[in-house]
Amino acid sequence: MPTTVGILGGGQLARMMALAGARLGLRVRVVDTAADACASQVAPLTCADYNDFDAISKFADGIDVVTFDFENVPADTAMFLASRVPVFPNPQALAVAQDRLEEKQLFQRLGMATPTFATVDSLEELQAGILTVGLPAILKTRRLGYDGKGQIRLRAEADADAAWRSLGGVPLILESLVPFDREISVISVRGRGGEFSTYALTENFHEHSILSASLSPAPRSEEIEDTAITFARRLAEDLDYVGVFALELFEHEGNLLVNEMAPRVHNSGHWTIEGAITSQFENHLRAVLGLPLGSTQALGTSVMLNWISEVPDALPLLAEPLGHWHDYGKTSRPGRKVGHATLNGSASEVSDALKRLSAGMKRPSQIDPVVAVLAPQLQ
């Protein structure tokens, strides 16, 4: 009888896991607080509050293993399920990733450099933190923030009062604003038996603090790549992590600073669906089920374009021989991730395709920075 995987969260990541699971003959069930969660289009959905343990217990009946598709699932819910069915990644890893302070402290304990930071629980601590961290800096909620939410940039000491009035009342962290040369991510997977593998480094581009495009393999030096992989392996082993995760890093003057981890499949790894032998989604399922991991080898150069707020006209992309289209089936909403597209081929082929798309798209700003990074590789 096919194995059944339960997923906490029914967004696009769960949707893509369910599609990958179908290829493996798996049954997938999801639970989400929204009745119209987009994963429900491809897998049975239980609509319930994550703190409704009666509903969560019923959801777990007949499930062989549980995972999650976003890091804001309550850790208590994961722990509750772990007493009934295997849960991977483990709830402890989830809990650490939910608190930016604990996460930064873990990175430093493992010998990874991070931006300078300070705990902020009062206006006085914010003012003291500015002196310690320096300006410019970013004030962030320790929990629940993502895609630029729950964050305020401070440029001068006079900004402190307004920032505190906006975010105060919950635990905060103040982080130095790093003038990084680029942001890269390393998508890694660790199996139940400790097997570990990484995908090619990915360079990420943002608009309004939301990922707009990813390029992989990222132009890299051997030293940068080795350091990124060492950091990822060190973190996975310390947390006894099982599954796929992303480690986001800033490259600054030839050194790497760890920004944050995502204990799940990740937006910057969407390119792996067409651009790697085994996608991050299939490898995550393989890992949590204790199956052999698939090859993470890249198949040429890949660029992922993220569709934010609304899906653009699909025809230009579908007309590209290298193009792959993904519509998440979501309604349009400002700031919402509603789909993506991937271009995969040689570096020159991908660059040419991007230039053609840029000429006909409303947002060439999404494409032109990627073309600029590719250009030196084509000389």
N, C-alpha and C positions, 0 to 999 in steps of 0.2 A: 504493500500500500504506500502511496507517495507520502513523503515527509511534509508536514505542515509547519510553516514559519509564520509567527505572529509579529507584526510590526506596530510599535507604538508611534503614532503619527501617520497621517494619510496624505502628505504633500507629494510634490513631484519626485522627491527622492524615494519615497515608498513606492510610488508608481513605477519608477524605473527599476527598482529592485524586483517588483512583482513581474515585470516583463522579462527580466533576466532569469528569474526563477522558473518561469514557464518553460524556458528552453531546457532547464535541468529536470523537468518533470515534477517540480515542487508545487505544493498548494500554498498560497499566501493569503493571510487574513490581516486586516488592518483595523485599528481603533483610532478614532479621532473625535475631537469635540465638535467638529463641523460636519453636518449631514451631507454637504456637497463637496467634501474633500476630494481632490482630483484623483487620488488613488482608487476611489470607489468605482471609477470607470473601468478598472481592469482587475479588481479584487474585491471580495466581500468586505463590507464595512460595518463595524459596530460603532454607533455614535454614542459616546459616553464621556463624562468628565473623568479625567485621569485620577481624581481623588475618590471616585465612586468605586470602592474596592469590591462591592458586590458585582457590579457590571464587569469590572476588570477580571474578577475571578471566573465569571461565566465565559468571558472572551478567551481565557487561557485553556478552557476545557478542550481537549483534543489537539492542542498545539504541542509540538515537539521542542521548539526553541523560540525564544523571543529576542528581538533586537529593536532598534528605534531609528527614526529617520531625522530627528533633530534633538539638540542638546538641552532644550528647555522642558522636556518631559520630566515631571517631578522624580527626583532620585528615590523618594519613598515608594513611589509606584513600582519602580524597577526592583527595589529591594523586596517589596511585597510579592512580586511575581517570582523573584529568584528563589523564594522558599517553596515554590510549586513547580517550576519548570526552569531549565537552564536559560540564563539571560546573558547575552554577549553583545557588546562589551560589558564588563562587569559594572554593577551600580557604583562602585567606588570611583572608577574612572570617569563615569558620568558626573558624579558629584563634584569632583575636582575641576572638571572643565566648566561647570556652571558658575564658578566663583573666580573672577579675574584675579583676585588677590592670592587665593590658594594656588591657582595655576601659575602665576608668576613666581611664587615662593618655591613651587616644585621645580620649575625650570632652573632657578638659581641653585637649588640644592643639587641638581644633576649636572652642574657646571656649565650651564648654557647662559650666555649673555642675554640680557633683556634691556629694554628702555628703562631709565630710572623711574621709580614709582614711589608713591606714598599713600598710606591709608588715610581716608577722609571720612570722619563721622560727625564733623561739626564745622561751622564756619571758621572757627579758630584753627582747626587742623588743616583746613584748606589754605588759609593764609600762611601757616607754617610750611605746608607742603610746597607752596609756590617758591619759597626760599630754598627748599631742599632740591626740588626737581628742576626749577628754573622755568623760564618762559621762552617761547610758546609751549603750551602743554595742553593736554586733553583731559577733561574731567569726565569720568565714565561711571555709570552704575556698575556695581560688581556683578550683578546678575541680570539676565534677560535681555541685555542689549545685543543687537546685531544689525548689520547693514547700516551703520551710522546712527541707529536709534539709541537713545539714552546716553548721548555724548555731546559735549559742548567744548569748543576750542577756546582757550584763554590766551589772549595776546598781551594783555597788560594786567597789572595787579588790580586795576579798577574794575576788571571783569568779574572778580571773585564774588561780589555780593549778588549780582544777577544770576550767575551760574548756580550759586548755592540755593537761591530762591526757586530756580527751575528744577533742580535735581535733588535738593536736600530732602532728608526724611527717610532715605534708604542708604544702606552702606555704599560708599563710593571709593573710587581709586583715582588718583591723579598720576598721569603718565607723561613723561617728556615727549614732545613732538620730535620724532626722528626725521632729519632731512635725508631720507634714504634715497639711494640711487634707483632701486626697483624693489618691488615685492615679489617674492617667489614662494611657491608652496611645494612641498613634497608629499605626495600621496603614498601611503604605506599600507601594507597588509600583514597581519600576524595571525598565524593559525593556532589552533588549540595546542598543538605540540611544540609551539615556539618557532615554527618556520617563519621567516621574515623576508619580505621583498618590497621593493619600492618601484614606482613608476618614474619615468623621466621627469626631471625638474620642470615646473611650469612657471612661466612669468605671467603675472596678473596685472590687469589694467582696470582702473576704476573711474566711474563718473558719479559724483554726488555720494561718495562713500559706498557705492554698490558695485560689485564686480560687473564689468561690461564686456571684457574679453579676456581670454587666456591663450597663451602660446606655449606649445610643448613640442619637442624639447626646448627649454629655454637656453639661449646662448649662455655658456657657463665656462668657468675654469674648473679644472680637476679638483683644486683645493676646496672651492665653494661646494661642489657636489659632494665630496667626501664628508665635509663638515655637516651638511644638511642631513645626509643619510645617517651619520653617526648620532646626531641629535635625535632623529626619529627612532632609531633602534634603541637608544638609551631610554627614551621615554616609554616605548612599548614594553620593554622588559621590566622597568620599574613598576608599571601599572599592571603587569600581567595581562596586557591588553589582547583581546581577540577580536579581529575584524579589521575593517578599513578605517583609517583616520587621516586627517590632513594636519600638517604642521605648517603654519604660515610664518614666514621670516622676512625681515628687512635686510637687504644688502646695503651696507654703508661703508664706503671707503675700503672695500675688499674684505670686510668682516660681516658676519651674520649675527643679527639680533633676533631672538625668538619673540614673535608677537603673541600668537595664541594657537591653541589646538582645537580642532573640531572632531569630537569623538564619533565620527560617522562618515559615510560617503559624502563627497564634497563637490560643490558647484565647480571648482577649478579642476575637477577630475572628470567632468562630463565628456571631454574629448576622448576618453578611453573607450567609449562605446564603439566608435569606429576606428580609433587611432591606436589601439593596443590589441595584442592577441587575445587577452582576457580583460573585460571591462572591470572597473572598480566595483560595479554592482554585482556582477557574478562572483568576483573574488570575495566580496564581503559575505555572500551567502555560503560560498565554499568554506570560508574560515569558521563562521559560527556553527556550521554543521559538522565540522571536523573532517571535511573532505580535502583532498590534495589541492593546493593552491595552483591557479593557472599562471601562465607566463605573463609577466608585466611588460614584455618587450614592446617598444613603440613601433608602429608601422608608418614610418616617414614623419613628416611634419604635420601637426594639427593645430588649428585655430578654432576656438569656441567663441561664438558671439552670443551674449546673453540678451534675451528680450525682456525689457523692463516696462511695466505699466500696460503695454499693449503689444500684440503680435503684429509685425509689419507684413507687408505684401509678400507672400511666399514665392511668387513666380520667379523673381530674379535669382533667388537662391536655388530653387528647384531646377532652374535652367543651367546651373553650373554643374559640370560633370563631377566635380569633387565635393558637391554639397550634400549635406544630410540635414533634414528638417525635423524638429521636435516641437510639437505643440502640446502643452500640458492640459489643455481642456479647461482652463480657468477663465473666469470673467475678468475683464480689464479693470485695473485699479491702480492709482498712482503708487509707484514704488514696488509693485508686486512683480515677482518673477513669473512670467507667463509662458516662457518657452526658450529654446535656444537653437542654434544651428552650428554645425561643425563642417569645416573644410579640411580635407586630408589628402596629402600627396607629397611630392617633393617640395622643398622650400621655394623654389622658383615658381612652380605651378600654383602653390597656395598664394604666394605674393601676387601673381598675375590675377588670380581669381578675386582676391580682396580688392585690387584696384578697380576691377570691373564693377564690383558691388558698390564700392565707395562712390562711383560716379552716378549711380542710380538710387542711392539710399538717402533717407532724410537725415541720417546721423553718421556722416563720414567721420566725425570725431571719435566714433567707436572703433573705426577701422584704421584710420591713418597712423595712430601711434604703433600699431602692430606692424604695419608695413615698414615703418621707419626702423624698427628693431630687426626685422628680417633683412633689410637692405645690405648690411655689411657681410652677411653670409653668402650673398649672391655675387660678390665682387671677385 
